[in-house]
């Protein structure tokens, strides 16, 4: 996400590194590259020009403190301007009414149906709601079947009528059904077209007028760049929608849509799709996205993802086991599986400040944990609970059983012991000692 843009910004800002002060010349050189980077990211010329001008005006109007380098000051100014460009604050959806009606609109292929299911999963699992999906895409082959399959996967009912091909009546009947069955959220998936046409616009407008939704979300493929922004403008003229959803943000997107859609239609981005899995949906936070674009990571989102997977009772249980030195491979395997649930490993590591740049050319397979899981699962219950009994013969048997080499087994056991020691040190209140140990290790490396 924004990998290319982040790299270009980093190169542009290097012009100011080592400079004693900000001048019109070095700011001009930096912003020339920034403007080119934005244009290459498919940001419109007018927005890229206005952005560069605002940054220049602020940079030249500030006195640089002795403790802050010109490069750091420029990063701060650009961060503020990027955040403002994308909407300043995050904007939540309106689901206060009971039931609340959410209308999903967009072009065919934008990911509307998948997003509808992801939103239902999000509202059910993270907000304790009881959603109903209403299938109003009666034109696209297998659209209704797709929604039924997704609904079954997330255990959310899907309202359909085999003989009713009138989307307006379908939507109204779906709302009536939701009320009669006690559902508090109604998500209406509408039909799209390969391009904007009058018939599609009239139909979505008729549905909108008939159901009077509490929230209308426009879904667009982020990889379409400026075309996404132009489509958003056309839909907003008809629907006056409440927010934008950018799908496929995990792909090879240039980022122009995320950076400019707010400025063009003055509607906030509310969600971003960040993967194919049903839970790969994030709330959009402009400040956090600016952090990531400028290589600052996104620790807040990383912590939130961790909190979703690690409960307090489990943390206490692990702490007790570490204190008693009984943390075993069963516990280790459980922790690995919880980390896997958090999402793509490279994306997670990229949220750590400074790691995004380091990981740029490194391919981290999402199946990186498979070998570790295979090794642990090839151990007997006794071996998993008592790692110290794993001798040379047992290691050979475990390697054969897991389809790995004995070196892989040795490496995992060593990593497990090192992890257990460090975790035990930290759990026992020895964080300062752990830091001293790390400094000593760095000293040894220098020798």
Buried (B, 14 or more C-beta within 10 A) or exposed (E): BBBBBBBBBBEBBEBBEEBEEBBEEBBEBBBEBBBBBBBBBBBBEEBBBBBBEBBBEBBEEBEBEEEEBBBBBBBBBBBBBBBBBBBEEBBEBBBEEEBBBBBBBBBBEBBBBBBBBBBBBBBBBEEEBBBBBBBBBBBBEEBBEBBBEBBEEBEBBBBBBEEEEBBBBBBBBBBEBBBEEEBBBBBBBBBBBEEBEEEBBEBBBBBBEBBEBBBBBBBBBBBBBBBBBBBBEBBBEBBEBBBBBBBBBBEEBBBBBBBBBBBBBEBBBBBBBBBEEBBBBBBBBBBBBBBBBBBBBBEEBBEBBEEBBBEEEBEEEBBEBBEEEEBBBEBBBEBEEBBBEBBBBBBBBBBBBEBBBEBEEEEBEEEEBEBBBBBBEBBBEEBBBBBEEBEEEBBEBBBEBBEBEBEBBBBBBEEBEEEBBBBBBBBEEBEEEBEEBEEEEEEEEEE
